[in-house]
């Protein structure tokens, strides 16, 4: 994946990777189609934070999911 390119496919990839890494119970509610290409950099920032850590506290997961929620259409 070349995440330098702002594409719908990259958004799908990043959102799916975030859901897997955070083991989101409500993953079905967080669909890549709910995000606009204009929010690419914000999504990538969250993706990079998620990928940089191995473990997350409950409050960290809640904060990250909240930030993603704010970006939804």
C-alpha positions as CSV (number, residue, x, y, z in Angstrom):
1,X,0.0,0.0,0.0
2,X,1.3,3.4,-0.9
3,X,-0.4,5.6,1.7
4,X,1.0,8.7,0.1
5,X,-1.8,8.5,-2.5
6,X,-5.1,9.9,-1.3
7,X,-7.5,7.1,-2.6
8,X,-10.7,5.5,-1.5
9,X,-8.9,2.1,-1.5
10,X,-6.3,3.5,1.0
11,X,-9.0,4.7,3.2
12,X,-10.6,1.3,3.2
13,X,-7.2,-0.3,4.0
14,X,-6.5,2.1,6.9
15,X,-10.0,1.8,8.5
16,X,-9.9,-2.0,8.3
17,X,-6.4,-2.1,9.8
18,X,-7.6,0.2,12.6
19,X,-10.6,-1.9,13.3
20,X,-8.5,-5.1,13.5
21,X,-5.7,-3.6,15.6
22,X,-8.2,-2.1,18.1
23,X,-10.3,-5.2,18.1
24,X,-13.4,-3.1,17.8
25,X,-16.6,-4.7,19.0
26,X,-18.6,-2.3,17.0
27,X,-16.5,-2.6,13.9
28,X,-19.5,-3.0,11.6
29,X,-20.6,0.6,12.5
30,X,-17.2,1.9,11.4
31,X,-17.3,1.5,7.6
32,X,-14.8,3.1,5.3
33,X,-17.6,4.4,3.1
34,X,-18.5,6.7,6.0
35,X,-15.4,8.8,5.4
36,X,-14.6,11.5,2.8
37,X,-11.4,11.7,0.8
38,X,-10.9,15.2,2.2
39,X,-10.3,13.6,5.7
40,X,-7.5,11.4,4.4
41,X,-4.7,13.0,6.4
42,X,-6.7,12.9,9.6
43,X,-7.5,9.2,9.0
44,X,-3.9,8.5,8.2
45,X,-2.8,10.3,11.4
46,X,-5.1,8.0,13.5
47,X,-3.9,5.0,11.5
48,X,-0.2,5.8,12.2
49,X,-0.9,6.2,15.9
50,X,-2.7,2.8,16.0
51,X,0.0,1.1,14.1
52,X,2.7,2.5,16.3
53,X,1.5,0.7,19.5
54,X,1.0,-2.9,20.4
55,X,-1.5,-2.4,23.3
56,X,-4.1,0.1,24.1
57,X,-5.9,1.0,27.3
58,X,-9.7,1.2,27.2
59,X,-9.6,5.0,27.4
60,X,-7.2,5.1,24.4
61,X,-9.5,2.9,22.3
62,X,-12.4,5.1,23.3
63,X,-10.5,8.3,22.4
64,X,-9.4,6.9,19.0
65,X,-12.9,5.6,18.1
66,X,-14.3,9.0,19.2
67,X,-11.9,10.8,16.9
68,X,-12.9,8.5,14.0
69,X,-16.5,9.1,14.8
70,X,-16.0,12.9,14.4
71,X,-14.6,12.3,10.9
72,X,-17.6,10.3,9.7
73,X,-19.9,11.9,7.1
